[in-house]
């Protein structure tokens, strides 16, 4: 009898804790956002070597979300950036692509994995080969 009461009390405690934490295991469809908007710099080096600087102020969590909101990039069906600032790179045609840099270093991951932080500097450079 004591074990049954203990089990019931434990179950009630767990349900109460679950309810206090939000009670739902369903994932939201809305992307996470920052409470305070961040401003980040995006430098784009065009095929002719000219550069354009874009200041993005956003509450989005990732760089990919911010770039989509600003309409600065377009992706292919595989999640690769093919167009930046209206210029398309076509690797299959001429081995051109958009190189992605974070703080001057070649990025080890894509824009959708880059969590934004105030003052971060990003660059896209049109490259071949």
Beta strands, then each sheet from edge to edge (+ up, - down):
strand 1: 33-45
strand 2: 51-60
strand 3: 73-75
strand 4: 81-84
strand 5: 87-88
strand 6: 96-102
strand 7: 105-106
strand 8: 121-128
sheet 1: 2+ 1- 8- 6+ 7-
sheet 2: 3+ 4- 5+
end
